[in-house]
Amino acid sequence: MENCIFCKIAAGEIPSYKVYEDDVVYAFLDLSQVTQGHTLVIPKKHVTDIFEYDEKLASAVFARIPKIARALEAAFPEMEGLNILNNNKELAYQSVFHSHIHLIPRYEKTDDFSVHFGDHQGLHNEAELKAIAAAIAKQVK
């Protein structure tokens, strides 16, 4: 894509702090550094979000995540955890519309990063949950 900042970073047209590169992915430090080592992994092929991946690209990109995660863990032995996030579409906080996966090392509970999962257990009864599951299952192709 012509004006995509991540395509330009992967092509070397815009400087970045490269962590890893091969023929499929490019991984580099996120300039925001939510925590030390915050890394973005992008497919070199431009895809806007997870909805544009085909099975081959998804397999190739996601197969590389553990390798980069282990490198983070080895580089920062004080790391106590790792969040892996992929935001898709604006409502889900995607701000650059070239698919990317955040690897955010966690060092302590007070590191200025959090994820909140509201507990809505009990919001739906068994019949509603079965209907929701069936509607999704019917669309899996």
CORJO-V195365 format. One record per residue. N is the residue number from 1. RES is the residue in one small letter. OMEGA is omega in whole degrees, -180 to 180 (* if undefined). D_LAST is the distance of its C-alpha to the last C-alpha in Angstrom with 1 decimal. Layout:
# CORJO-V195365
n: {N;N}
res: {RES;RES}
omega: {OMEGA;OMEGA}
d_last: {D_LAST;D_LAST}
This chain:
# CORJO-V195365
n: {1;2;3;4;5;6;7;8;9;10;11;12;13;14;15;16;17;18;19;20;21;22;23;24;25;26;27;28;29;30;31;32;33;34;35;36;37;38;39;40;41;42;43;44;45;46;47;48;49;50;51;52;53;54;55;56;57;58;59;60;61;62;63;64;65;66;67;68;69;70;71;72;73;74;75;76;77;78;79;80;81;82;83;84;85;86;87;88;89;90;91;92;93;94;95;96;97;98;99;100;101;102;103;104;105;106;107;108;109;110;111;112;113;114;115;116;117;118;119;120;121;122;123;124;125;126;127;128;129;130;131;132;133;134;135;136;137;138;139;140;141}
res: {m;e;n;c;i;f;c;k;i;a;a;g;e;i;p;s;y;k;v;y;e;d;d;v;v;y;a;f;l;d;l;s;q;v;t;q;g;h;t;l;v;i;p;k;k;h;v;t;d;i;f;e;y;d;e;k;l;a;s;a;v;f;a;r;i;p;k;i;a;r;a;l;e;a;a;f;p;e;m;e;g;l;n;i;l;n;n;n;k;e;l;a;y;q;s;v;f;h;s;h;i;h;l;i;p;r;y;e;k;t;d;d;f;s;v;h;f;g;d;h;q;g;l;h;n;e;a;e;l;k;a;i;a;a;a;i;a;k;q;v;k}
omega: {-170;-176;-178;-178;-180;174;179;176;-179;180;-180;180;176;-179;177;176;-174;176;-176;175;169;-177;-175;-174;172;-180;-176;179;171;-178;179;-179;177;167;-178;180;179;-173;174;175;-179;169;177;176;-180;168;-175;-176;-175;-177;179;179;165;-174;-178;-180;179;180;-178;-178;-175;176;-179;-177;180;180;-179;177;179;177;176;-179;179;-180;-177;-176;178;178;-179;-179;-179;171;175;-175;175;-178;-176;-179;-172;-178;179;174;173;-178;173;-171;166;-174;178;-178;179;169;-174;177;179;-176;180;-177;-177;-177;176;174;177;173;-179;173;177;179;-179;177;-179;179;-180;176;-176;-180;179;178;177;180;178;180;-179;180;178;-178;-179;-176;179;-177;*}
d_last: {27.8;31.5;32.4;30.0;32.1;29.7;29.4;33.2;33.5;31.3;33.4;36.6;37.8;38.0;39.4;37.5;38.2;35.9;34.8;32.6;31.4;29.8;28.0;24.7;25.8;28.9;30.1;33.0;34.9;34.1;37.4;37.2;37.4;36.4;37.6;39.2;36.7;33.9;31.7;28.9;26.4;24.9;23.0;25.5;23.1;23.0;19.8;20.4;18.2;15.1;13.0;14.3;13.7;11.9;11.3;14.9;16.5;15.1;16.2;19.5;20.3;19.5;21.3;24.4;24.6;26.5;29.0;29.9;30.0;32.4;34.5;34.9;35.9;38.4;39.8;40.2;41.2;42.1;38.4;37.5;33.8;31.0;28.6;25.4;24.1;21.6;22.2;19.8;21.4;25.0;24.9;23.5;26.5;25.2;28.4;27.7;24.8;24.0;21.5;23.7;23.8;27.0;28.8;31.5;34.1;35.7;39.4;40.6;39.7;41.8;40.2;39.3;35.5;33.6;30.3;30.5;28.1;29.6;29.8;28.5;28.4;29.7;28.4;26.0;26.9;25.0;23.8;22.5;20.7;19.0;18.0;16.6;14.6;13.4;12.5;10.3;8.8;8.1;6.1;3.8;0.0}
